Amino acid sequence: MAGLSLKVTARSRKGLKGLPPSVELPPDATIDDAKIAIAKAARVSDYNRIGIFDPVSKKTLKDRKSLLRDQPEVVKHGELLVKDLGPQIGWRLVYFIEYLGPLLFHPFFLGVRKQLYPAVYPLIKNVVPTPVTRTGELSFAQQAAFAMIALHFAKRELETLFLHKFAANTMPFAYVFRNSFFYWAFAGLLGALELYAPFSPAALVEPTPTNEYIIYLGLALYAFGELANFDVHYYLAHLRKPGETARKLPRGHGFGLVTCPNYMFEILAWVGILLVTRSPSLLLFITIGSYFMYIWGWGKEKAYRKQFGDKYKKKRYVILPGLL
């Protein structure tokens, strides 16, 4: 099979200095191979800075292991759009930093709660309820919240370090601040600040004959959601056998119900946390998070429909059956 001779065009006016007019690649060249060849010709030390885009849709070609010959518009037009993405940071490190925020904030506010909240209460006593206790003891819901949130984000960190596989090596370094803000600000700072206050809704929650079933339901949903979410992540990480590059359709493990069952189980776990804690800040967190998961889910659904055509059974709902 003949190799690929592709025209190289700068995607922006600021294009790379020394960009070659074309690049010669073997027939089995991947997106990564093209990046390496272009970076070498342009004398760019980190080939991950090279962004390659579809010449028609102008969308980035993210799957670094996919074959160039499987990109129809690239082959048809014989062209690659290229852009310098700037200084890079590894995706694995990005996710590790994102999930680190809640793991720092929750122990911190738990540790300073006996000093912090009595000091600030006189300033806000007209807008918050009277503290439930004067002893400063944590309620059942507050203790459970700390355990559930710590386990959730510890699980995410471990999956990031040892399980997940990423379609791209890196992302622009500047994006790490944008990506981390959501977790650090909402699940971390705001969530911890509200949860462990003696005047928070969670401070009122103890197992009683009237609400123990709601609490136990929440704990059960949390446990099921976390385990099922891990099951989907493990399945996806091993969907392609070593050496395989072609995308494969996931089956079972909730994929018959929605496009992204990992998001579905993630939401179920957080619903469990909400049933236990009654936390408005965590409700805000998962509401915003569900919106983004819905957007990402539809993106995945469209990609499946486009790539697999009639082989793919289209989904009406992408993250929650009958809802989203």
Long-range contacts (C-beta under 8 A, 24 or more apart in sequence): 1-27, 2-27, 3-27, 3-29, 4-29, 4-68, 4-69, 4-75, 5-78, 6-34, 6-68, 6-74, 6-78, 6-79, 6-80, 7-77, 7-78, 7-79, 7-80, 8-38, 8-79, 8-80, 8-82, 9-55, 9-79, 9-80, 9-81, 9-82, 10-81, 10-82, 10-83, 11-51, 11-53, 11-58, 11-81, 11-82, 11-83, 12-83, 14-84, 15-82, 15-83, 15-84, 16-42, 16-44, 16-50, 16-82, 16-83, 16-84, 17-42, 18-42, 18-43, 19-82, 23-80, 25-68, 27-69, 28-67, 28-69, 29-67, 29-68, 29-69, 30-64, 30-65, 30-66, 30-67, 30-68, 30-245, 31-61, 31-63, 31-64, 31-65, 31-66, 31-68, 32-64, 32-65, 32-169, 33-68, 34-68, 34-80, 35-64, 38-80, 38-82, 44-84, 46-88, 48-85, 48-88, 48-169, 48-170, 49-84, 49-85, 49-86, 49-87, 49-88, 50-82, 50-83, 50-84, 50-85, 51-82, 51-83, 51-84, 51-85, 52-80, 52-81, 52-82, 53-80, 53-81, 53-82, 53-83, 54-81, 55-79, 55-80, 55-81, 62-167, 62-168, 63-167, 63-168, 63-247, 64-167, 64-168, 64-169, 65-167, 65-245, 66-245, 66-247, 67-245, 70-246, 85-172, 86-172, 86-173, 86-174, 87-172, 87-173, 87-174, 88-169, 88-170, 88-171, 88-172, 88-173, 89-170, 89-171, 89-172, 89-173, 89-176, 90-169, 90-170, 91-166, 91-168, 91-169, 91-170, 91-171, 92-160, 92-161, 92-164, 92-166, 94-171, 94-175, 94-176, 94-179, 94-180, 95-156, 95-160, 95-164, 96-157, 96-160, 96-161, 97-176, 97-180, 98-179, 98-180, 98-182, 98-183, 98-184, 99-153, 99-156, 99-157, 99-160, 99-183, 100-153, 100-157, 101-180, 101-183, 101-184, 101-185, 101-187, 101-188, 101-189, 102-149, 102-153, 102-183, 102-184, 102-187, 102-188, 102-191, 102-192, 103-150, 103-153, 103-154, 103-157, 104-188, 105-184, 105-188, 105-189, 105-191, 105-192, 105-193, 106-146, 106-149, 106-150, 106-188, 106-191, 106-192, 106-195, 106-196, 107-150, 108-192, 109-192, 109-193, 109-195, 109-196, 110-138, 110-146, 110-192, 110-196, 113-196, 113-197, 113-198, 117-196, 117-197, 117-198, 117-199, 121-198, 121-199, 128-197, 128-199, 129-199, 130-199, 131-198, 131-199, 131-203, 132-198, 132-199, 132-203, 132-204, 133-198, 133-203, 136-198, 138-196, 139-202, 139-203, 139-204, 139-205, 139-206, 140-205, 140-206, 140-207, 140-215, 141-202, 141-203, 141-204, 141-205, 141-206, 141-215, 141-276, 141-277, 141-278, 142-195, 142-196, 142-200, 142-202, 142-203, 142-205, 142-277, 144-215, 144-219, 144-276, 144-277, 145-195, 145-202, 145-273, 145-276, 145-277, 145-279, 146-195, 146-196, 148-222, 148-272, 148-273, 148-276, 149-187, 149-191, 149-273, 151-226, 152-226, 152-269, 152-273, 153-187, 155-226, 155-230, 159-230, 159-233, 163-233, 163-234, 163-237, 164-233, 164-237, 165-237, 182-288, 182-289, 186-281, 186-284, 186-285, 186-288, 187-282, 187-285, 190-281, 190-284, 190-285, 191-279, 191-281, 191-282, 191-285, 193-281, 194-279, 194-280, 194-281, 195-277, 195-279, 195-281, 195-282, 200-279, 201-277, 201-278, 201-279, 201-280, 202-276, 202-277, 202-278, 202-279, 204-278, 205-276, 205-277, 205-278, 214-275, 215-275, 215-276, 217-272, 217-275, 218-271, 218-272, 218-273, 218-274, 218-275, 218-276, 219-272, 219-276, 220-272, 221-268, 221-269, 221-271, 221-272, 221-275, 222-269, 222-272, 222-273, 222-276, 223-272, 224-265, 224-268, 224-269, 224-272, 225-265, 225-266, 225-267, 225-268, 225-269, 225-270, 225-271, 225-272, 226-265, 226-269, 228-254, 228-261, 228-265, 228-268, 229-262, 229-265, 229-266, 229-269, 232-261, 232-262, 232-265, 233-262, 236-262, 247-307, 249-304, 249-308, 249-311, 249-312, 257-317, 257-321, 258-297, 258-315, 258-317, 258-318, 258-319, 258-320, 258-321, 259-297, 259-298, 259-300, 259-301, 259-304, 259-315, 259-317, 259-318, 259-319, 260-293, 260-296, 260-297, 260-300, 260-318, 260-319, 263-290, 263-293, 263-296, 263-297, 263-318, 263-319, 264-319, 264-320, 264-321, 266-293, 267-293, 267-319, 267-320, 290-319, 290-324, 293-319, 294-318, 294-319, 294-324, 297-324
